């Protein structure tokens, strides 16, 4: 898990790099994890998120939330070859 100051800095950096980009590809539940929780069925994330615009990234404790419309995005791939991976703790 990230420390709170790290989450604040990384969220600011993500707001400079991925804000206003569109989600093109989504990979959910690619690696098994004992402490991973999903909202709904991860196999549906692609249809929910593809084409959505990244609105912002907000630090939330030692985590970050990437807001893309109505959905919060935590571990996926963005367009233009930019990859963002965050492990779930």
C-alpha positions as CSV (number, residue, x, y, z in Angstrom):
1,X,0.0,0.0,0.0
2,X,1.2,3.5,-0.7
3,X,1.8,6.0,2.0
4,X,-0.6,9.0,2.1
5,X,2.0,11.5,0.8
6,X,2.9,9.2,-2.1
7,X,-0.7,8.8,-3.1
8,X,-1.1,12.6,-3.1
9,X,1.9,13.1,-5.3
10,X,1.1,10.2,-7.7
11,X,-2.6,11.4,-8.0
12,X,-1.3,14.9,-9.0
13,X,1.1,13.3,-11.6
14,X,-1.8,11.2,-13.0
15,X,-3.9,14.3,-13.3
16,X,-1.2,15.8,-15.5
17,X,-0.7,12.7,-17.6
18,X,-3.9,10.8,-18.0
19,X,-6.7,13.3,-17.3
20,X,-9.0,13.8,-20.3
21,X,-7.7,10.7,-22.1
22,X,-10.1,8.0,-23.2
23,X,-10.0,4.4,-22.0
24,X,-9.4,2.1,-24.9
25,X,-8.6,-1.3,-23.3
26,X,-9.6,-2.7,-19.9
27,X,-8.0,-5.7,-18.2
28,X,-9.7,-6.8,-14.9
29,X,-8.9,-9.7,-12.7
30,X,-5.8,-10.6,-14.7
31,X,-3.9,-11.9,-11.7
32,X,-5.5,-13.7,-8.8
33,X,-5.3,-11.9,-5.5
34,X,-6.7,-13.0,-2.2
35,X,-7.6,-9.5,-1.1
36,X,-9.1,-8.1,-4.2
37,X,-12.7,-7.0,-4.3
38,X,-14.7,-6.1,-7.3
39,X,-17.9,-4.1,-7.8
40,X,-20.0,-6.2,-10.0
41,X,-18.6,-8.7,-12.5
42,X,-15.0,-7.9,-13.6
43,X,-15.7,-9.4,-17.0
44,X,-18.2,-6.5,-17.6
45,X,-15.6,-3.8,-16.9
46,X,-14.6,-3.5,-20.5
47,X,-18.1,-2.7,-21.7
48,X,-18.6,-0.3,-18.8
49,X,-15.3,1.6,-19.2
50,X,-14.3,1.5,-22.9
51,X,-14.6,5.0,-24.5
52,X,-15.0,6.8,-21.2
53,X,-12.9,9.9,-20.5
54,X,-10.7,10.0,-17.4
55,X,-12.1,12.9,-15.4
56,X,-9.5,13.1,-12.5
57,X,-7.5,11.1,-10.0
58,X,-8.1,11.7,-6.3
59,X,-5.9,10.5,-3.4
60,X,-8.0,8.6,-0.9
61,X,-5.8,7.6,2.1
62,X,-3.0,5.4,0.8
63,X,-4.9,4.7,-2.4
64,X,-6.0,6.6,-5.5
65,X,-9.3,6.7,-7.3
66,X,-9.3,7.3,-11.0
67,X,-12.8,8.7,-11.9
68,X,-14.1,7.9,-15.4
69,X,-17.7,9.0,-15.5
70,X,-19.8,7.1,-13.1
71,X,-17.3,4.4,-12.6
72,X,-14.1,4.3,-10.5
73,X,-11.2,2.7,-12.2
74,X,-8.4,1.0,-10.3
75,X,-6.3,-1.4,-12.4
76,X,-6.5,-1.1,-16.1
77,X,-4.9,0.1,-19.3
78,X,-5.4,3.5,-20.9
79,X,-5.1,4.7,-24.5
80,X,-1.9,6.0,-26.3
81,X,0.1,3.1,-24.9
82,X,0.1,4.5,-21.4
83,X,-0.3,1.8,-18.8
84,X,-1.5,2.3,-15.2
85,X,-1.4,-0.6,-12.8
86,X,-2.3,-0.4,-9.2
87,X,-2.3,-3.4,-6.9
88,X,-5.3,-3.7,-4.6
89,X,-4.3,-3.9,-1.0
